[in-house]
Amino acid sequence: RLSQFEKRYSDWIDPHGTDTNPCHYGTFYSSAMITSSYLIRLEPFTSSFIVLQGGHFDLTDRLFHSIEDAWKSASKVNMCDVRELIPEFFYLPDFLINKDKFDFGRKQNGKKIDNVRLPRWAKGDPAEFIRLHREALESDYVSRNLHLWIDLIFGYKQRGEQARLAHNSSTVTSTRVTLTSPSKASTTLRS
């Protein structure tokens, strides 16, 4: 998959003729849509998702319905899927349960979308999934490597040559705040 992202970068042709920089990713790792799609089983996120989706749920096959399928999409299958996990994956089992019994419909294979399908190691228990997920987040391995993620998302590897070397450039414009003086903050755009 990395080789495909590198090829996208090296073969970059600006689709709009606006001199945009080459990119590895044509989308961003976080957005209101990503957050709402993960939290679709909880209000007010259900309503937010419907608004963002133009007044209805998305196609059933594209809804968040399985941890395994979401992992495969973001790590192997879908070049457009680079979304990150949201904090709720580490503390809120309720987002995995369709307590309000929203009718998300059926996938093309006929399976009804309801609660999120969990990995076998969670033993069908959303609380166990969250406990083990949080345990992994709090592990020594993550503690030793968390600074690498921080550099990509908030630090010096988020743009320019360091972003290119880290395979971390995106075409999507996002906002960040830069201080122009101790009393003023200005919003600048980055890509």
DRENDO-1510 file (C-alpha; in Angstrom, 1 decimal, always signed):
<recs>
REC; n; res; u; v; w
REC; 1; ARG; +0.0; +0.0; +0.0 .
REC; 2; LEU; +2.9; +2.4; +0.8 .
REC; 3; SER; +4.3; +1.9; -2.7 .
REC; 4; GLN; +0.9; +2.9; -4.1 .
REC; 5; PHE; +0.9; +6.1; -2.1 .
REC; 6; GLU; +4.5; +6.8; -3.2 .
REC; 7; LYS; +3.5; +6.3; -6.8 .
REC; 8; ARG; +0.6; +8.7; -6.4 .
REC; 9; TYR; +3.0; +11.3; -5.1 .
REC; 10; SER; +5.6; +10.8; -7.8 .
REC; 11; ASP; +3.0; +10.7; -10.6 .
REC; 12; TRP; +1.1; +13.7; -9.3 .
REC; 13; ILE; -0.7; +15.8; -11.9 .
REC; 14; ASP; -2.7; +18.7; -10.4 .
REC; 15; PRO; -6.3; +17.9; -11.4 .
REC; 16; HIS; -7.4; +21.5; -11.1 .
REC; 17; GLY; -4.4; +23.3; -12.6 .
REC; 18; THR; -4.0; +25.3; -9.5 .
REC; 19; ASP; -0.4; +24.4; -8.8 .
REC; 20; THR; -1.3; +22.3; -5.8 .
REC; 21; ASN; +1.6; +20.3; -4.3 .
REC; 22; PRO; +1.9; +16.6; -4.9 .
REC; 23; CYS; +0.3; +14.4; -2.2 .
REC; 24; HIS; +0.3; +10.9; -0.8 .
REC; 25; TYR; -3.3; +11.1; +0.3 .
REC; 26; GLY; -6.3; +12.6; -1.5 .
REC; 27; THR; -8.3; +12.9; +1.8 .
REC; 28; PHE; -7.6; +13.8; +5.4 .
REC; 29; TYR; -7.4; +11.5; +8.4 .
REC; 30; SER; -10.0; +13.3; +10.4 .
REC; 31; SER; -13.3; +15.2; +9.7 .
REC; 32; ALA; -16.8; +15.8; +11.0 .
REC; 33; MET; -17.9; +13.1; +8.6 .
REC; 34; ILE; -15.4; +10.5; +9.9 .
REC; 35; THR; -16.3; +11.3; +13.5 .
REC; 36; SER; -20.1; +11.1; +12.8 .
REC; 37; SER; -19.7; +7.9; +10.8 .
REC; 38; TYR; -18.0; +6.2; +13.7 .
REC; 39; LEU; -20.6; +7.6; +16.2 .
REC; 40; ILE; -23.6; +7.0; +14.0 .
REC; 41; ARG; -25.3; +4.8; +16.7 .
REC; 42; LEU; -25.4; +7.7; +19.2 .
REC; 43; GLU; -27.3; +11.0; +19.1 .
REC; 44; PRO; -26.6; +13.8; +18.3 .
REC; 45; PHE; -24.1; +12.1; +15.9 .
REC; 46; THR; -26.8; +10.2; +14.1 .
REC; 47; SER; -28.5; +13.4; +13.2 .
REC; 48; SER; -25.2; +15.1; +12.3 .
REC; 49; PHE; -24.3; +12.2; +10.0 .
REC; 50; ILE; -27.7; +12.5; +8.3 .
REC; 51; VAL; -27.2; +16.2; +7.8 .
REC; 52; LEU; -23.7; +15.7; +6.4 .
REC; 53; GLN; -25.0; +13.0; +4.2 .
REC; 54; GLY; -27.7; +15.2; +2.6 .
REC; 55; GLY; -30.7; +14.1; +4.7 .
REC; 56; HIS; -30.3; +10.3; +4.8 .
REC; 57; PHE; -28.0; +7.5; +5.9 .
REC; 58; ASP; -25.3; +6.6; +3.4 .
REC; 59; LEU; -25.4; +3.4; +1.4 .
REC; 60; THR; -25.6; +0.6; +3.9 .
REC; 61; ASP; -22.4; -1.1; +2.6 .
REC; 62; ARG; -20.4; +2.0; +3.4 .
REC; 63; LEU; -21.7; +2.5; +7.0 .
REC; 64; PHE; -19.3; +1.6; +9.9 .
REC; 65; HIS; -20.5; -1.8; +10.9 .
REC; 66; SER; -17.5; -4.0; +11.7 .
REC; 67; ILE; -14.1; -3.4; +13.4 .
REC; 68; GLU; -12.4; -5.9; +11.1 .
REC; 69; ASP; -13.9; -4.4; +7.9 .
REC; 70; ALA; -13.0; -0.9; +9.0 .
REC; 71; TRP; -9.4; -2.0; +9.8 .
REC; 72; LYS; -9.1; -3.8; +6.4 .
REC; 73; SER; -10.4; -0.7; +4.6 .
REC; 74; ALA; -8.1; +1.7; +6.3 .
REC; 75; SER; -5.0; -0.5; +6.2 .
REC; 76; LYS; -5.1; -2.5; +3.0 .
REC; 77; VAL; -8.1; -2.3; +0.7 .
REC; 78; ASN; -9.2; +1.3; +0.2 .
REC; 79; MET; -6.6; +3.9; -1.0 .
REC; 80; CYS; -9.1; +6.6; +0.0 .
REC; 81; ASP; -9.5; +5.4; +3.5 .
REC; 82; VAL; -6.9; +6.9; +5.8 .
REC; 83; ARG; -9.1; +7.7; +8.8 .
REC; 84; GLU; -7.9; +7.6; +12.3 .
REC; 85; LEU; -9.6; +6.1; +15.3 .
REC; 86; ILE; -11.4; +8.6; +17.5 .
REC; 87; PRO; -11.1; +8.8; +21.3 .
REC; 88; GLU; -14.3; +6.9; +21.8 .
REC; 89; PHE; -12.6; +3.7; +20.7 .
REC; 90; PHE; -10.7; +3.8; +24.0 .
REC; 91; TYR; -13.4; +4.7; +26.5 .
REC; 92; LEU; -17.0; +4.5; +25.2 .
REC; 93; PRO; -18.5; +1.1; +24.5 .
REC; 94; ASP; -21.9; +2.6; +23.8 .
REC; 95; PHE; -20.9; +3.9; +20.4 .
REC; 96; LEU; -20.7; +0.2; +19.2 .
REC; 97; ILE; -24.3; -0.6; +20.2 .
REC; 98; ASN; -27.4; +0.4; +18.3 .
REC; 99; LYS; -29.4; +1.1; +21.5 .
REC; 100; ASP; -31.9; +3.3; +19.7 .
REC; 101; LYS; -32.5; +0.6; +17.1 .
REC; 102; PHE; -31.9; +2.9; +14.1 .
REC; 103; ASP; -32.7; +1.2; +10.8 .
REC; 104; PHE; -29.5; +1.3; +8.9 .
REC; 105; GLY; -30.8; -1.2; +6.3 .
REC; 106; ARG; -29.2; -4.3; +4.9 .
REC; 107; LYS; -25.9; -4.7; +3.0 .
REC; 108; GLN; -25.8; -6.1; -0.5 .
REC; 109; ASN; -25.1; -9.5; +0.9 .
REC; 110; GLY; -28.4; -9.3; +2.9 .
REC; 111; LYS; -26.9; -8.8; +6.3 .
REC; 112; LYS; -28.7; -6.3; +8.5 .
REC; 113; ILE; -26.6; -3.5; +10.0 .
REC; 114; ASP; -27.1; -3.1; +13.7 .
REC; 115; ASN; -24.5; -3.3; +16.5 .
REC; 116; VAL; -20.8; -3.0; +15.3 .
REC; 117; ARG; -19.3; -6.5; +14.7 .
REC; 118; LEU; -16.4; -6.9; +17.1 .
REC; 119; PRO; -13.3; -9.0; +16.7 .
REC; 120; ARG; -13.4; -12.5; +18.3 .
REC; 121; TRP; -11.0; -11.5; +21.0 .
REC; 122; ALA; -13.6; -9.1; +22.4 .
REC; 123; LYS; -15.9; -12.1; +23.0 .
REC; 124; GLY; -19.0; -10.1; +21.7 .
REC; 125; ASP; -18.7; -7.6; +24.5 .
REC; 126; PRO; -18.2; -3.9; +23.7 .
REC; 127; ALA; -16.9; -3.2; +27.2 .
REC; 128; GLU; -14.2; -5.9; +26.7 .
REC; 129; PHE; -13.3; -4.4; +23.3 .
REC; 130; ILE; -12.8; -1.0; +24.9 .
REC; 131; ARG; -10.9; -2.4; +27.9 .
REC; 132; LEU; -8.4; -4.3; +25.6 .
REC; 133; HIS; -8.2; -1.4; +23.2 .
REC; 134; ARG; -7.3; +1.0; +26.1 .
REC; 135; GLU; -4.9; -1.5; +27.5 .
REC; 136; ALA; -3.1; -1.5; +24.1 .
REC; 137; LEU; -3.1; +2.3; +24.0 .
REC; 138; GLU; -1.5; +2.4; +27.5 .
REC; 139; SER; +1.1; -0.2; +26.6 .
REC; 140; ASP; +4.9; +0.4; +26.8 .
REC; 141; TYR; +5.1; +0.1; +23.0 .
REC; 142; VAL; +2.7; +2.9; +22.4 .
REC; 143; SER; +4.3; +5.0; +25.1 .
REC; 144; ARG; +7.7; +4.6; +23.5 .
REC; 145; ASN; +6.3; +5.5; +20.0 .
REC; 146; LEU; +3.6; +8.0; +20.6 .
REC; 147; HIS; +5.9; +10.9; +19.8 .
REC; 148; LEU; +6.2; +9.6; +16.2 .
REC; 149; TRP; +2.4; +10.0; +15.7 .
REC; 150; ILE; +2.5; +13.4; +17.4 .
REC; 151; ASP; +5.2; +14.6; +14.9 .
REC; 152; LEU; +3.0; +13.4; +12.0 .
REC; 153; ILE; -0.2; +15.0; +13.1 .
REC; 154; PHE; +0.8; +18.1; +15.1 .
REC; 155; GLY; +4.5; +18.5; +14.5 .
REC; 156; TYR; +7.2; +19.1; +12.0 .
REC; 157; LYS; +6.3; +16.1; +9.8 .
REC; 158; GLN; +2.9; +17.6; +8.8 .
REC; 159; ARG; +4.1; +19.5; +5.8 .
REC; 160; GLY; +7.0; +20.3; +3.5 .
REC; 161; GLU; +10.0; +18.0; +3.0 .
REC; 162; GLN; +9.6; +16.2; +6.3 .
REC; 163; ALA; +6.0; +15.3; +5.4 .
REC; 164; ARG; +7.2; +14.0; +2.0 .
REC; 165; LEU; +9.9; +11.9; +3.7 .
REC; 166; ALA; +7.4; +10.6; +6.2 .
REC; 167; HIS; +4.8; +9.8; +3.4 .
REC; 168; ASN; +2.4; +12.2; +5.2 .
REC; 169; SER; +1.2; +14.8; +2.6 .
REC; 170; SER; -2.4; +15.5; +1.9 .
REC; 171; THR; -4.2; +17.7; -0.6 .
REC; 172; VAL; -7.0; +18.5; +1.7 .
REC; 173; THR; -6.8; +21.9; +3.2 .
REC; 174; SER; -7.2; +22.1; +6.9 .
REC; 175; THR; -6.9; +25.0; +9.3 .
REC; 176; ARG; -4.5; +25.5; +12.1 .
REC; 177; VAL; -4.0; +28.5; +14.3 .
REC; 178; THR; -0.7; +30.4; +14.4 .
REC; 179; LEU; +0.1; +33.1; +16.8 .
REC; 180; THR; +1.1; +36.4; +15.1 .
REC; 181; SER; +1.5; +38.2; +18.5 .
REC; 182; PRO; +0.8; +37.3; +22.1 .
REC; 183; SER; -2.6; +38.9; +21.8 .
REC; 184; LYS; -3.7; +37.8; +18.3 .
REC; 185; ALA; -4.3; +34.5; +16.6 .
REC; 186; SER; -4.6; +34.2; +12.9 .
REC; 187; THR; -6.0; +31.3; +10.9 .
REC; 188; THR; -3.8; +30.0; +8.2 .
REC; 189; LEU; -4.5; +27.3; +5.6 .
REC; 190; ARG; -2.2; +24.4; +4.9 .
REC; 191; SER; -2.3; +21.6; +2.5 .
</recs>
